[in-house]
Amino acid sequence: MTGPRRGVWAELKVILDNPQVLAATSTTLLVSGTLLDDYELQETDPRLLAPPRRLVDGQYALVFPPPLDRSLNWYRVHLVARSSAPRPVRLSIVLDGTGPLQETSAREARVLLVDREADPFMIVPEPLVGWLPGQGRGVFPILVVYAVAVALVAIAGCIAAFWLVRR
């Protein structure tokens, strides 16, 4: 979609490059106070150490495990849109237990939207995409037949190519 709708999944992904050894006890993502108004928190990766809490300044604190030393750290927050016009999310990071608390400057999250109509690599037809989520057992035989048909076309192409080369 070119804009989010109610119920659309969203993912907030933060990558923290930690090139040094830190004695941090946790990583806290400070996000806009509008985050939980506009989105429902589905799950996080890694799991939160405590439920999100609202701070005095209106922001929410999402407390994650401490970052791994000398590596890239990924913090993912899977969300579901509650409204059709969610507001931009501002976030900053605080590493707890590393001495005096130093908060990074607040940054606005970059928004990437997926537009199925503009997707040049769309392989699965749109009616099938709309039908699949409600089907559990009935889809498997269809997908097996589809995979066999694609495999037969590939094998036939290889046989034809080898036949032309030998000729």
Salt bridges, closest charged atoms under 4 A:
GLU11 OE2 - ARG76 NE 3.67
GLU11 OE2 - HIS78 ND1 3.83
ASP38 OD1 - ARG87 NH2 2.85
ASP45 OD2 - ARG76 NH1 3.80
GLU108 OE1 - ARG90 NH1 3.88
GLU126 OE1 - ARG116 NE 3.05
